Amino acid sequence: MAAGGDHGSPDSYRSPLASRYASPEMCFVFSDRYKFRTWRQLWLWLAEAEQTLGLPITDEQIQEMKSNLENIDFKMAAEEEKRLRHDVMAHVHTFGHCCPKAAGIIHLGATSCYVGDNTDLIILRNALDLLLPKLARVISRLADFAKERASLPTLGFTHFQAFIITGQTYTRKVDIEVLSVLASLGASVHKICTDIRLLANLKEMEEPFEKQQIGSSAMPYKRNPMRSERCCSLARHLMTLVMDPLQTASVQWFERTLDDSANRRICLAEAFLTADTILNTLQNISEGLVVYPKVIERRIRQELPFMATENIIMAMVKAGGSRQDCHEKIRVLSQQAASVVKQEGGDNDLIERIQVDAYFSPIHSQLDHLLDPSSFTGRASQQVQRFLEEEVYPLLKPYESVMKVKAELCL
């Protein structure tokens, strides 16, 4: 049997899209080489930015990383991932192997998503850049064809009109565009309300709950987030409705087939009625959200030692340590602390373990500062304010006259 992931083997499945049909350029954008080369580029940019901010990163380390962006040992990376069960750390170690001077600062202060998500965005952007010229060429060829044969008499189709002013039917692509937006709204609302439900389970936040409201017929103490649950339920229905206009538009033949009529009567109306219900309910939720700071504070205290590990790593590197060595030290101590919490039901004693470990003596005096919860919020408050002022409030300005209207719910 071929080993798992041995995509070059004749015994392993290969996508015909990649092996036969798609362009080499598009295949390369989604290749491992492009992906992991981009990871290395992101690590280089990170190190350059950190050097600019004053971290002890040398020009020699930067140059070493630059010189090895393309020098990827895929076999070593595969072996490291098998050993570590972590793809990003596997490539951190592989990159560090060919950059021994920079090994201690690669991935410094970063999470896996720094390279993973940013690379995905770069890939999506570059993939779209490959598609757009091809789409433009197709449009151009069709435009040339239409121009060349514009005067050729053919049988007419009364429903096949110019779209700006419709004498008969408008293109059903409009239904797709509208319901796609509503489906996207449904996905966003589902995400918001799912998060509220999760936070309610943790008792950090709740949606409005009336004095006489009953959460459960069997369990009097329950405060079910029924509004958020309703939003999620309806949002799933809203998201599915976009499939109707997609299929309708695809089978309209030259002009229009009357099999769109009954379908559109249902899906268009239901999409807007569902969206209307969801937004009314979500407005009601947002007008009465309750936050419990004491519960949040207690949970922060329980998790803060683990959350602080990256700050501790950063402080150790500033004190002359290696990022990877420190990561391994904290990994071991964290597993020991986690065992106390999970198997013994005890408190998180990670900080106590760090305080008695001589390896961390250079930063023992900094631990109180490193464990200050406010030091973890970064520029969050400024970012929220800027986002509101630059993105949200300008969009709301045309609706100022209706902003104070309360949501009316049919519960």
Order of alpha helices (4+ residues) and beta strands (2+ residues): alpha-alpha-alpha-alpha-alpha-alpha-alpha-beta-alpha-alpha-alpha-beta-alpha-alpha-alpha-alpha-alpha-alpha-alpha
